[in-house]
Every structure is written in C-alpha cells, then in structure tokens.
C-alpha cells in the first residue's frame, strides 16, 4: 500500500522523476499526514483508495510539499470536521456492537 500511496502522491504533485531523495521526502510527508489524521480522529485509518481520509491525506501532503501547511486546516475545515464525525460515529457503532449482550436499550411505558 505504501508504494501505491507514494505513486498517487507523485502523480498528484506532478513529480515525474525517479529520485531516492525525493521519494524519501514524499514518504515522510505521507507518514506525517497519516499520523496527523489518525491522531486528529483518534483512530487508525486504512487510507484505502477512494476513501475521504486518503483524499485528505493527499491534500495535506500537497500543502506540506508547497510549504503551505499552515493553510491546510482552514481550507479543509469542513472536510476535516466530517472525517472526525464519521470516525466518532464508527467508533460508537463498534462499541455498541462489542457490547451487544442482547439487552434492549429501548424504554417503554410501565
């Protein structure tokens, strides 16, 4: 998956040359971006193709590559908020499934 991410990032940044130093730098951007998004949402994303977290990762790396990282959160605040909310809902649903001991959470009139 790392090679797939690297190639996608190179395509996005129009990096058409093969150079070990450039690849190392881009891999560092990817790792920092993954850590940032995982920490922001308190989860571990897979960054699967077509996922919102992968798209945000690519955009964050693009901003980092262009020395404009300070603008990333402002420009993508709506997308980041949606990602945080989705991660929270997924965590809640997973906790509910794990606690699924067969008891009903509905309340009725007694």
Biopython code that builds the backbone (N, CA, C, O; Angstrom):
import numpy as np
from Bio.PDB.StructureBuilder import StructureBuilder

atoms = [
    (1, "UNK", "N", (0.812, -1.191, 0.000)),
    (1, "UNK", "CA", (0.000, 0.000, 0.000)),
    (1, "UNK", "C", (0.858, 1.258, 0.000)),
    (1, "UNK", "O", (0.466, 2.272, -0.577)),
    (2, "UNK", "N", (2.019, 1.205, 0.638)),
    (2, "UNK", "CA", (2.887, 2.379, 0.699)),
    (2, "UNK", "C", (3.335, 2.803, -0.693)),
    (2, "UNK", "O", (3.382, 3.998, -0.988)),
    (3, "UNK", "N", (3.664, 1.845, -1.550)),
    (3, "UNK", "CA", (4.073, 2.177, -2.911)),
    (3, "UNK", "C", (2.915, 2.796, -3.682)),
    (3, "UNK", "O", (3.109, 3.712, -4.481)),
    (4, "UNK", "N", (1.710, 2.292, -3.436)),
    (4, "UNK", "CA", (0.510, 2.825, -4.084)),
    (4, "UNK", "C", (0.278, 4.272, -3.654)),
    (4, "UNK", "O", (-0.008, 5.133, -4.486)),
    (5, "UNK", "N", (0.402, 4.535, -2.361)),
    (5, "UNK", "CA", (0.249, 5.897, -1.856)),
    (5, "UNK", "C", (1.322, 6.818, -2.431)),
    (5, "UNK", "O", (1.035, 7.943, -2.840)),
    (6, "UNK", "N", (2.537, 6.337, -2.456)),
    (6, "UNK", "CA", (3.636, 7.145, -2.976)),
    (6, "UNK", "C", (3.403, 7.491, -4.437)),
    (6, "UNK", "O", (3.590, 8.639, -4.838)),
    (7, "UNK", "N", (2.998, 6.517, -5.234)),
    (7, "UNK", "CA", (2.779, 6.788, -6.657)),
    (7, "UNK", "C", (1.618, 7.752, -6.860)),
    (7, "UNK", "O", (1.689, 8.637, -7.713)),
    (8, "UNK", "N", (0.556, 7.589, -6.088)),
    (8, "UNK", "CA", (-0.577, 8.525, -6.192)),
    (8, "UNK", "C", (-0.150, 9.937, -5.837)),
    (8, "UNK", "O", (-0.540, 10.898, -6.499)),
    (9, "UNK", "N", (0.661, 10.061, -4.779)),
    (9, "UNK", "CA", (1.136, 11.383, -4.380)),
    (9, "UNK", "C", (2.033, 11.981, -5.456)),
    (9, "UNK", "O", (1.913, 13.165, -5.772)),
    (10, "UNK", "N", (2.917, 11.188, -6.015)),
    (10, "UNK", "CA", (3.791, 11.685, -7.083)),
    (10, "UNK", "C", (2.952, 12.149, -8.273)),
    (10, "UNK", "O", (3.244, 13.185, -8.871)),
    (11, "UNK", "N", (1.928, 11.398, -8.614)),
    (11, "UNK", "CA", (1.050, 11.804, -9.710)),
    (11, "UNK", "C", (0.336, 13.112, -9.380)),
    (11, "UNK", "O", (0.218, 13.994, -10.231)),
    (12, "UNK", "N", (-0.132, 13.229, -8.158)),
    (12, "UNK", "CA", (-0.857, 14.441, -7.732)),
    (12, "UNK", "C", (0.051, 15.670, -7.759)),
    (12, "UNK", "O", (-0.378, 16.768, -8.115)),
    (13, "UNK", "N", (1.317, 15.466, -7.375)),
    (13, "UNK", "CA", (2.260, 16.586, -7.312)),
    (13, "UNK", "C", (3.000, 16.812, -8.631)),
    (13, "UNK", "O", (3.829, 17.716, -8.742)),
    (14, "UNK", "N", (2.696, 15.992, -9.615)),
    (14, "UNK", "CA", (3.357, 16.049, -10.925)),
    (14, "UNK", "C", (4.866, 15.822, -10.811)),
    (14, "UNK", "O", (5.659, 16.443, -11.518)),
    (15, "UNK", "N", (5.237, 14.924, -9.911)),
    (15, "UNK", "CA", (6.640, 14.522, -9.772)),
    (15, "UNK", "C", (6.865, 13.394, -10.766)),
    (15, "UNK", "O", (6.435, 12.262, -10.544)),
    (16, "UNK", "N", (7.541, 13.711, -11.860)),
    (16, "UNK", "CA", (7.713, 12.750, -12.947)),
    (16, "UNK", "C", (9.081, 12.084, -12.940)),
    (16, "UNK", "O", (9.342, 11.198, -13.753)),
    (17, "UNK", "N", (9.943, 12.496, -12.045)),
    (17, "UNK", "CA", (11.282, 11.941, -11.993)),
    (17, "UNK", "C", (11.393, 10.905, -10.885)),
    (17, "UNK", "O", (10.649, 10.937, -9.905)),
    (18, "UNK", "N", (12.336, 9.986, -11.058)),
    (18, "UNK", "CA", (12.627, 8.979, -10.035)),
    (18, "UNK", "C", (13.927, 9.357, -9.351)),
    (18, "UNK", "O", (14.991, 9.427, -9.967)),
    (19, "UNK", "N", (13.803, 9.595, -8.059)),
    (19, "UNK", "CA", (14.948, 10.033, -7.273)),
    (19, "UNK", "C", (14.735, 9.552, -5.843)),
    (19, "UNK", "O", (13.680, 9.783, -5.252)),
    (20, "UNK", "N", (15.734, 8.890, -5.296)),
    (20, "UNK", "CA", (15.602, 8.343, -3.937)),
    (20, "UNK", "C", (15.345, 9.427, -2.901)),
    (20, "UNK", "O", (14.526, 9.240, -2.001)),
    (21, "UNK", "N", (16.025, 10.544, -3.016)),
    (21, "UNK", "CA", (15.847, 11.625, -2.042)),
    (21, "UNK", "C", (14.423, 12.182, -2.103)),
    (21, "UNK", "O", (13.821, 12.453, -1.064)),
    (22, "UNK", "N", (13.892, 12.352, -3.292)),
    (22, "UNK", "CA", (12.518, 12.838, -3.442)),
    (22, "UNK", "C", (11.531, 11.828, -2.877)),
    (22, "UNK", "O", (10.588, 12.199, -2.177)),
    (23, "UNK", "N", (11.745, 10.550, -3.181)),
    (23, "UNK", "CA", (10.865, 9.501, -2.657)),
    (23, "UNK", "C", (10.888, 9.467, -1.132)),
    (23, "UNK", "O", (9.846, 9.298, -0.499)),
    (24, "UNK", "N", (12.073, 9.627, -0.538)),
    (24, "UNK", "CA", (12.166, 9.654, 0.927)),
    (24, "UNK", "C", (11.389, 10.838, 1.493)),
    (24, "UNK", "O", (10.670, 10.701, 2.482)),
    (25, "UNK", "N", (11.535, 11.998, 0.863)),
    (25, "UNK", "CA", (10.828, 13.192, 1.321)),
    (25, "UNK", "C", (9.313, 12.999, 1.211)),
    (25, "UNK", "O", (8.573, 13.344, 2.132)),
    (26, "UNK", "N", (8.860, 12.451, 0.095)),
    (26, "UNK", "CA", (7.423, 12.221, -0.090)),
    (26, "UNK", "C", (6.895, 11.183, 0.892)),
    (26, "UNK", "O", (5.781, 11.318, 1.397)),
    (27, "UNK", "N", (7.682, 10.155, 1.163)),
    (27, "UNK", "CA", (7.274, 9.155, 2.165)),
    (27, "UNK", "C", (7.162, 9.788, 3.547)),
    (27, "UNK", "O", (6.264, 9.442, 4.315)),
    (28, "UNK", "N", (8.063, 10.712, 3.871)),
    (28, "UNK", "CA", (7.968, 11.418, 5.158)),
    (28, "UNK", "C", (6.690, 12.246, 5.222)),
    (28, "UNK", "O", (6.027, 12.294, 6.258)),
    (29, "UNK", "N", (6.344, 12.904, 4.105)),
    (29, "UNK", "CA", (5.098, 13.673, 4.065)),
    (29, "UNK", "C", (3.899, 12.761, 4.292)),
    (29, "UNK", "O", (2.975, 13.110, 5.027)),
    (30, "UNK", "N", (3.918, 11.593, 3.657)),
    (30, "UNK", "CA", (2.818, 10.635, 3.815)),
    (30, "UNK", "C", (2.699, 10.149, 5.253)),
    (30, "UNK", "O", (1.597, 10.093, 5.800)),
    (31, "UNK", "N", (3.813, 9.803, 5.862)),
    (31, "UNK", "CA", (3.794, 9.312, 7.247)),
    (31, "UNK", "C", (3.293, 10.408, 8.184)),
    (31, "UNK", "O", (2.446, 10.150, 9.039)),
    (32, "UNK", "N", (3.807, 11.622, 8.032)),
    (32, "UNK", "CA", (3.346, 12.730, 8.882)),
    (32, "UNK", "C", (1.859, 12.991, 8.679)),
    (32, "UNK", "O", (1.135, 13.249, 9.641)),
    (33, "UNK", "N", (1.407, 12.924, 7.446)),
    (33, "UNK", "CA", (-0.004, 13.144, 7.160)),
    (33, "UNK", "C", (-0.886, 12.065, 7.755)),
    (33, "UNK", "O", (-1.946, 12.356, 8.307)),
    (34, "UNK", "N", (-0.450, 10.821, 7.644)),
    (34, "UNK", "CA", (-1.210, 9.711, 8.236)),
    (34, "UNK", "C", (-1.284, 9.859, 9.750)),
    (34, "UNK", "O", (-2.351, 9.693, 10.340)),
    (35, "UNK", "N", (-0.176, 10.164, 10.368)),
    (35, "UNK", "CA", (-0.156, 10.344, 11.823)),
    (35, "UNK", "C", (-1.067, 11.494, 12.238)),
    (35, "UNK", "O", (-1.784, 11.396, 13.234)),
    (36, "UNK", "N", (-1.039, 12.576, 11.478)),
    (36, "UNK", "CA", (-1.883, 13.734, 11.772)),
    (36, "UNK", "C", (-3.361, 13.353, 11.729)),
    (36, "UNK", "O", (-4.099, 13.636, 12.673)),
    (37, "UNK", "N", (-3.799, 12.718, 10.650)),
    (37, "UNK", "CA", (-5.215, 12.363, 10.506)),
    (37, "UNK", "C", (-5.642, 11.306, 11.522)),
    (37, "UNK", "O", (-6.744, 11.376, 12.064)),
    (38, "UNK", "N", (-4.782, 10.337, 11.779)),
    (38, "UNK", "CA", (-5.103, 9.317, 12.791)),
    (38, "UNK", "C", (-5.253, 9.947, 14.171)),
    (38, "UNK", "O", (-6.183, 9.626, 14.910)),
    (39, "UNK", "N", (-4.338, 10.839, 14.511)),
    (39, "UNK", "CA", (-4.402, 11.492, 15.819)),
    (39, "UNK", "C", (-5.599, 12.430, 15.900)),
    (39, "UNK", "O", (-6.271, 12.490, 16.930)),
    (40, "UNK", "N", (-5.868, 13.151, 14.838)),
    (40, "UNK", "CA", (-6.988, 14.089, 14.814)),
    (40, "UNK", "C", (-8.303, 13.378, 15.083)),
    (40, "UNK", "O", (-9.168, 13.907, 15.780)),
    (41, "UNK", "N", (-8.454, 12.187, 14.535)),
    (41, "UNK", "CA", (-9.705, 11.434, 14.663)),
    (41, "UNK", "C", (-9.644, 10.339, 15.715)),
    (41, "UNK", "O", (-10.617, 9.611, 15.912)),
    (42, "UNK", "N", (-8.514, 10.218, 16.387)),
    (42, "UNK", "CA", (-8.323, 9.204, 17.426)),
    (42, "UNK", "C", (-8.688, 7.810, 16.921)),
    (42, "UNK", "O", (-9.435, 7.072, 17.563)),
    (43, "UNK", "N", (-8.142, 7.472, 15.756)),
    (43, "UNK", "CA", (-8.392, 6.170, 15.149)),
    (43, "UNK", "C", (-7.202, 5.805, 14.267)),
    (43, "UNK", "O", (-6.232, 6.558, 14.176)),
    (44, "UNK", "N", (-7.284, 4.663, 13.628)),
    (44, "UNK", "CA", (-6.256, 4.253, 12.667)),
    (44, "UNK", "C", (-6.949, 3.973, 11.347)),
    (44, "UNK", "O", (-7.658, 2.978, 11.202)),
    (45, "UNK", "N", (-6.739, 4.852, 10.399)),
    (45, "UNK", "CA", (-7.339, 4.706, 9.084)),
    (45, "UNK", "C", (-6.528, 3.759, 8.216)),
    (45, "UNK", "O", (-5.327, 3.583, 8.421)),
    (46, "UNK", "N", (-7.197, 3.152, 7.242)),
    (46, "UNK", "CA", (-6.503, 2.285, 6.286)),
    (46, "UNK", "C", (-6.045, 3.062, 5.063)),
    (46, "UNK", "O", (-5.172, 2.600, 4.329)),
    (47, "UNK", "N", (-6.618, 4.231, 4.836)),
    (47, "UNK", "CA", (-6.302, 5.065, 3.677)),
    (47, "UNK", "C", (-6.518, 4.294, 2.376)),
    (47, "UNK", "O", (-5.704, 4.347, 1.453)),
    (48, "UNK", "N", (-7.634, 3.582, 2.335)),
    (48, "UNK", "CA", (-7.997, 2.803, 1.155)),
    (48, "UNK", "C", (-8.295, 3.732, -0.014)),
    (48, "UNK", "O", (-8.702, 4.878, 0.175)),
    (49, "UNK", "N", (-8.089, 3.230, -1.207)),
    (49, "UNK", "CA", (-8.338, 4.010, -2.419)),
    (49, "UNK", "C", (-9.782, 4.507, -2.430)),
    (49, "UNK", "O", (-10.715, 3.751, -2.159)),
    (50, "UNK", "N", (-9.945, 5.772, -2.742)),
    (50, "UNK", "CA", (-11.270, 6.362, -2.835)),
    (50, "UNK", "C", (-11.876, 6.813, -1.528)),
    (50, "UNK", "O", (-12.979, 7.360, -1.520)),
    (51, "UNK", "N", (-11.180, 6.598, -0.414)),
    (51, "UNK", "CA", (-11.726, 6.981, 0.888)),
    (51, "UNK", "C", (-11.496, 8.472, 1.151)),
    (51, "UNK", "O", (-10.547, 9.059, 0.629)),
    (52, "UNK", "N", (-12.367, 9.080, 1.961)),
    (52, "UNK", "CA", (-12.192, 10.502, 2.285)),
    (52, "UNK", "C", (-10.878, 10.778, 3.010)),
    (52, "UNK", "O", (-10.259, 11.822, 2.804)),
    (53, "UNK", "N", (-10.456, 9.847, 3.853)),
    (53, "UNK", "CA", (-9.197, 10.073, 4.575)),
    (53, "UNK", "C", (-8.004, 10.054, 3.631)),
    (53, "UNK", "O", (-7.030, 10.776, 3.844)),
    (54, "UNK", "N", (-8.074, 9.238, 2.594)),
    (54, "UNK", "CA", (-6.975, 9.207, 1.614)),
    (54, "UNK", "C", (-6.934, 10.515, 0.821)),
    (54, "UNK", "O", (-5.860, 11.055, 0.557)),
    (55, "UNK", "N", (-8.088, 11.007, 0.453)),
    (55, "UNK", "CA", (-8.144, 12.284, -0.269)),
    (55, "UNK", "C", (-7.574, 13.407, 0.588)),
    (55, "UNK", "O", (-6.802, 14.230, 0.095)),
    (56, "UNK", "N", (-7.946, 13.449, 1.864)),
    (56, "UNK", "CA", (-7.402, 14.469, 2.762)),
    (56, "UNK", "C", (-5.901, 14.287, 2.972)),
    (56, "UNK", "O", (-5.165, 15.266, 3.096)),
    (57, "UNK", "N", (-5.450, 13.044, 3.011)),
    (57, "UNK", "CA", (-4.016, 12.788, 3.139)),
    (57, "UNK", "C", (-3.266, 13.371, 1.946)),
    (57, "UNK", "O", (-2.243, 14.033, 2.114)),
    (58, "UNK", "N", (-3.775, 13.124, 0.749)),
    (58, "UNK", "CA", (-3.123, 13.650, -0.451)),
    (58, "UNK", "C", (-3.097, 15.178, -0.442)),
    (58, "UNK", "O", (-2.090, 15.791, -0.799)),
    (59, "UNK", "N", (-4.205, 15.783, -0.034)),
    (59, "UNK", "CA", (-4.261, 17.247, 0.017)),
    (59, "UNK", "C", (-3.309, 17.806, 1.063)),
    (59, "UNK", "O", (-2.644, 18.816, 0.832)),
    (60, "UNK", "N", (-3.244, 17.142, 2.220)),
    (60, "UNK", "CA", (-2.326, 17.623, 3.264)),
    (60, "UNK", "C", (-0.883, 17.534, 2.789)),
    (60, "UNK", "O", (-0.084, 18.440, 3.023)),
    (61, "UNK", "N", (-0.558, 16.435, 2.121)),
    (61, "UNK", "CA", (0.800, 16.278, 1.586)),
    (61, "UNK", "C", (1.099, 17.339, 0.528)),
    (61, "UNK", "O", (2.217, 17.851, 0.455)),
    (62, "UNK", "N", (0.105, 17.666, -0.284)),
    (62, "UNK", "CA", (0.288, 18.706, -1.305)),
    (62, "UNK", "C", (0.581, 20.049, -0.635)),
    (62, "UNK", "O", (1.473, 20.781, -1.065)),
    (63, "UNK", "N", (-0.162, 20.363, 0.404)),
    (63, "UNK", "CA", (0.088, 21.613, 1.122)),
    (63, "UNK", "C", (1.470, 21.598, 1.773)),
    (63, "UNK", "O", (2.189, 22.597, 1.740)),
    (64, "UNK", "N", (1.835, 20.466, 2.363)),
    (64, "UNK", "CA", (3.143, 20.337, 3.001)),
    (64, "UNK", "C", (4.257, 20.491, 1.965)),
    (64, "UNK", "O", (5.234, 21.199, 2.209)),
    (65, "UNK", "N", (4.120, 19.842, 0.827)),
    (65, "UNK", "CA", (5.115, 19.900, -0.257)),
    (65, "UNK", "C", (5.337, 21.343, -0.719)),
    (65, "UNK", "O", (6.456, 21.732, -1.055)),
    (66, "UNK", "N", (4.259, 22.129, -0.729)),
    (66, "UNK", "CA", (4.321, 23.515, -1.206)),
    (66, "UNK", "C", (4.527, 24.526, -0.082)),
    (66, "UNK", "O", (4.307, 25.723, -0.270)),
    (67, "UNK", "N", (4.947, 24.047, 1.080)),
    (67, "UNK", "CA", (5.216, 24.911, 2.236)),
    (67, "UNK", "C", (4.029, 25.797, 2.589)),
    (67, "UNK", "O", (4.194, 26.973, 2.916)),
    (68, "UNK", "N", (2.829, 25.221, 2.519)),
    (68, "UNK", "CA", (1.610, 25.972, 2.835)),
    (68, "UNK", "C", (0.776, 25.231, 3.871)),
    (68, "UNK", "O", (-0.441, 25.407, 3.932)),
    (69, "UNK", "N", (1.415, 24.417, 4.673)),
    (69, "UNK", "CA", (0.701, 23.571, 5.631)),
    (69, "UNK", "C", (-0.126, 24.389, 6.615)),
    (69, "UNK", "O", (-1.145, 23.911, 7.114)),
    (70, "UNK", "N", (0.300, 25.612, 6.896)),
    (70, "UNK", "CA", (-0.447, 26.451, 7.837)),
    (70, "UNK", "C", (-1.846, 26.790, 7.317)),
    (70, "UNK", "O", (-2.714, 27.176, 8.101)),
    (71, "UNK", "N", (-2.075, 26.655, 6.029)),
    (71, "UNK", "CA", (-3.390, 26.945, 5.443)),
    (71, "UNK", "C", (-4.284, 25.708, 5.327)),
    (71, "UNK", "O", (-5.473, 25.835, 5.036)),
    (72, "UNK", "N", (-3.737, 24.535, 5.547)),
    (72, "UNK", "CA", (-4.489, 23.305, 5.305)),
    (72, "UNK", "C", (-5.754, 23.213, 6.142)),
    (72, "UNK", "O", (-6.834, 22.990, 5.594)),
    (73, "UNK", "N", (-5.649, 23.378, 7.447)),
    (73, "UNK", "CA", (-6.815, 23.228, 8.324)),
    (73, "UNK", "C", (-7.893, 24.245, 8.001)),
    (73, "UNK", "O", (-9.079, 23.915, 8.036)),
    (74, "UNK", "N", (-7.511, 25.467, 7.688)),
    (74, "UNK", "CA", (-8.508, 26.480, 7.334)),
    (74, "UNK", "C", (-9.224, 26.117, 6.038)),
    (74, "UNK", "O", (-10.447, 26.229, 5.950)),
    (75, "UNK", "N", (-8.479, 25.688, 5.048)),
    (75, "UNK", "CA", (-9.066, 25.406, 3.739)),
    (75, "UNK", "C", (-9.856, 24.101, 3.689)),
    (75, "UNK", "O", (-10.705, 23.926, 2.814)),
    (76, "UNK", "N", (-9.591, 23.196, 4.604)),
    (76, "UNK", "CA", (-10.269, 21.896, 4.611)),
    (76, "UNK", "C", (-11.021, 21.650, 5.912)),
    (76, "UNK", "O", (-11.224, 20.500, 6.301)),
    (77, "UNK", "N", (-11.433, 22.709, 6.584)),
    (77, "UNK", "CA", (-12.087, 22.554, 7.887)),
    (77, "UNK", "C", (-13.390, 21.752, 7.785)),
    (77, "UNK", "O", (-13.675, 20.939, 8.664)),
    (78, "UNK", "N", (-14.170, 21.962, 6.749)),
    (78, "UNK", "CA", (-15.429, 21.211, 6.607)),
    (78, "UNK", "C", (-15.154, 19.728, 6.388)),
    (78, "UNK", "O", (-15.800, 18.876, 6.997)),
    (79, "UNK", "N", (-14.204, 19.425, 5.524)),
    (79, "UNK", "CA", (-13.873, 18.036, 5.245)),
    (79, "UNK", "C", (-13.292, 17.345, 6.472)),
    (79, "UNK", "O", (-13.594, 16.182, 6.738)),
    (80, "UNK", "N", (-12.457, 18.066, 7.218)),
    (80, "UNK", "CA", (-11.872, 17.504, 8.434)),
    (80, "UNK", "C", (-12.956, 17.267, 9.491)),
    (80, "UNK", "O", (-12.935, 16.253, 10.189)),
    (81, "UNK", "N", (-13.889, 18.193, 9.604)),
    (81, "UNK", "CA", (-14.990, 18.020, 10.564)),
    (81, "UNK", "C", (-15.824, 16.795, 10.220)),
    (81, "UNK", "O", (-16.199, 16.029, 11.108)),
    (82, "UNK", "N", (-16.113, 16.608, 8.946)),
    (82, "UNK", "CA", (-16.875, 15.417, 8.527)),
    (82, "UNK", "C", (-16.112, 14.144, 8.844)),
    (82, "UNK", "O", (-16.699, 13.156, 9.286)),
    (83, "UNK", "N", (-14.805, 14.164, 8.620)),
    (83, "UNK", "CA", (-13.989, 12.980, 8.895)),
    (83, "UNK", "C", (-13.979, 12.661, 10.390)),
    (83, "UNK", "O", (-14.094, 11.499, 10.779)),
    (84, "UNK", "N", (-13.844, 13.677, 11.217)),
    (84, "UNK", "CA", (-13.858, 13.492, 12.669)),
    (84, "UNK", "C", (-15.197, 12.918, 13.105)),
    (84, "UNK", "O", (-15.245, 11.983, 13.904)),
    (85, "UNK", "N", (-16.274, 13.471, 12.585)),
    (85, "UNK", "CA", (-17.612, 13.000, 12.939)),
    (85, "UNK", "C", (-17.823, 11.556, 12.491)),
    (85, "UNK", "O", (-18.356, 10.740, 13.244)),
    (86, "UNK", "N", (-17.407, 11.245, 11.274)),
    (86, "UNK", "CA", (-17.562, 9.873, 10.785)),
    (86, "UNK", "C", (-16.769, 8.884, 11.639)),
    (86, "UNK", "O", (-17.258, 7.794, 11.938)),
    (87, "UNK", "N", (-15.558, 9.253, 12.030)),
    (87, "UNK", "CA", (-14.737, 8.375, 12.869)),
    (87, "UNK", "C", (-15.395, 8.179, 14.230)),
    (87, "UNK", "O", (-15.377, 7.074, 14.772)),
    (88, "UNK", "N", (-15.976, 9.240, 14.789)),
    (88, "UNK", "CA", (-16.640, 9.132, 16.088)),
    (88, "UNK", "C", (-17.861, 8.226, 16.002)),
    (88, "UNK", "O", (-18.088, 7.407, 16.893)),
    (89, "UNK", "N", (-18.640, 8.363, 14.947)),
    (89, "UNK", "CA", (-19.823, 7.511, 14.770)),
    (89, "UNK", "C", (-19.402, 6.056, 14.577)),
    (89, "UNK", "O", (-20.008, 5.151, 15.150)),
    (90, "UNK", "N", (-18.369, 5.834, 13.773)),
    (90, "UNK", "CA", (-17.873, 4.470, 13.574)),
    (90, "UNK", "C", (-17.401, 3.855, 14.880)),
    (90, "UNK", "O", (-17.676, 2.686, 15.151)),
    (91, "UNK", "N", (-16.685, 4.638, 15.697)),
    (91, "UNK", "CA", (-16.230, 4.138, 16.999)),
    (91, "UNK", "C", (-17.408, 3.827, 17.913)),
    (91, "UNK", "O", (-17.403, 2.816, 18.614)),
    (92, "UNK", "N", (-18.411, 4.687, 17.906)),
    (92, "UNK", "CA", (-19.595, 4.464, 18.728)),
    (92, "UNK", "C", (-20.306, 3.187, 18.292)),
    (92, "UNK", "O", (-20.679, 2.361, 19.125)),
    (93, "UNK", "N", (-20.491, 3.029, 16.985)),
    (93, "UNK", "CA", (-21.164, 1.829, 16.473)),
    (93, "UNK", "C", (-20.378, 0.563, 16.795)),
    (93, "UNK", "O", (-20.971, -0.466, 17.117)),
    (94, "UNK", "N", (-19.061, 0.627, 16.711)),
    (94, "UNK", "CA", (-18.236, -0.531, 17.037)),
    (94, "UNK", "C", (-18.355, -0.876, 18.518)),
    (94, "UNK", "O", (-18.414, -2.051, 18.880)),
    (95, "UNK", "N", (-18.391, 0.143, 19.372)),
    (95, "UNK", "CA", (-18.543, -0.097, 20.810)),
    (95, "UNK", "C", (-19.910, -0.696, 21.111)),
    (95, "UNK", "O", (-20.029, -1.577, 21.963)),
    (96, "UNK", "N", (-20.927, -0.231, 20.426)),
    (96, "UNK", "CA", (-22.276, -0.776, 20.610)),
    (96, "UNK", "C", (-22.327, -2.241, 20.193)),
    (96, "UNK", "O", (-22.929, -3.062, 20.885)),
    (97, "UNK", "N", (-21.699, -2.574, 19.070)),
    (97, "UNK", "CA", (-21.674, -3.960, 18.604)),
    (97, "UNK", "C", (-20.905, -4.850, 19.572)),
    (97, "UNK", "O", (-21.310, -5.979, 19.845)),
    (98, "UNK", "N", (-19.790, -4.333, 20.090)),
    (98, "UNK", "CA", (-18.985, -5.112, 21.023)),
    (98, "UNK", "C", (-19.734, -5.348, 22.331)),
    (98, "UNK", "O", (-19.569, -6.388, 22.969)),
    (99, "UNK", "N", (-20.545, -4.392, 22.721)),
    (99, "UNK", "CA", (-21.310, -4.517, 23.966)),
    (99, "UNK", "C", (-22.624, -5.235, 23.733)),
    (99, "UNK", "O", (-23.390, -5.433, 24.677)),
    (100, "UNK", "N", (-22.900, -5.624, 22.520)),
    (100, "UNK", "CA", (-24.166, -6.263, 22.171)),
    (100, "UNK", "C", (-24.391, -7.540, 22.949)),
    (100, "UNK", "O", (-24.124, -8.636, 22.457)),
    (101, "UNK", "N", (-24.877, -7.395, 24.150)),
    (101, "UNK", "CA", (-25.104, -8.548, 25.019)),
    (101, "UNK", "C", (-26.544, -9.028, 24.985)),
    (101, "UNK", "O", (-26.957, -9.853, 25.800)),
    (102, "UNK", "N", (-27.317, -8.491, 24.015)),
    (102, "UNK", "CA", (-28.694, -8.941, 23.871)),
    (102, "UNK", "C", (-29.705, -8.148, 24.668)),
    (102, "UNK", "O", (-30.902, -8.430, 24.603)),
    (103, "UNK", "N", (-29.246, -7.164, 25.417)),
    (103, "UNK", "CA", (-30.205, -6.351, 26.171)),
    (103, "UNK", "C", (-30.730, -5.248, 25.289)),
    (103, "UNK", "O", (-30.016, -4.730, 24.430)),
    (104, "UNK", "N", (-31.955, -4.898, 25.498)),
    (104, "UNK", "CA", (-32.592, -3.852, 24.718)),
    (104, "UNK", "C", (-32.318, -2.510, 25.359)),
    (104, "UNK", "O", (-32.329, -2.379, 26.583)),
    (105, "UNK", "N", (-32.072, -1.509, 24.519)),
    (105, "UNK", "CA", (-31.843, -0.163, 25.047)),
    (105, "UNK", "C", (-33.078, 0.698, 24.915)),
    (105, "UNK", "O", (-33.049, 1.878, 25.267)),
    (106, "UNK", "N", (-34.170, 0.130, 24.411)),
    (106, "UNK", "CA", (-35.388, 0.912, 24.266)),
    (106, "UNK", "C", (-36.116, 0.995, 25.611)),
    (106, "UNK", "O", (-36.028, 0.096, 26.447)),
    (107, "UNK", "N", (-36.822, 2.087, 25.784)),
    (107, "UNK", "CA", (-37.592, 2.260, 27.022)),
    (107, "UNK", "C", (-39.061, 2.202, 26.665)),
    (107, "UNK", "O", (-39.474, 2.687, 25.612)),
    (108, "UNK", "N", (-39.815, 1.630, 27.509)),
    (108, "UNK", "CA", (-41.257, 1.531, 27.288)),
    (108, "UNK", "C", (-42.003, 2.130, 28.459)),
    (108, "UNK", "O", (-41.411, 2.415, 29.500)),
    (109, "UNK", "N", (-43.272, 2.318, 28.296)),
    (109, "UNK", "CA", (-44.095, 2.829, 29.364)),
    (109, "UNK", "C", (-44.461, 1.697, 30.299)),
    (109, "UNK", "O", (-44.950, 0.661, 29.848)),
    (110, "UNK", "N", (-44.240, 1.866, 31.560)),
    (110, "UNK", "CA", (-44.555, 0.830, 32.539)),
    (110, "UNK", "C", (-45.816, 1.136, 33.259)),
    (110, "UNK", "O", (-46.235, 0.367, 34.124)),
]
sb = StructureBuilder()
sb.init_structure("model")
sb.init_model(0)
sb.init_chain("A")
sb.init_seg("    ")
for serial, (resi, resn, name, xyz) in enumerate(atoms, 1):
    if name == "N":
        sb.init_residue(resn, " ", resi, " ")
    sb.init_atom(name, np.array(xyz, "f"), 0.0, 1.0, " ", f" {name:<3s}", serial, name[0])
structure = sb.get_structure()
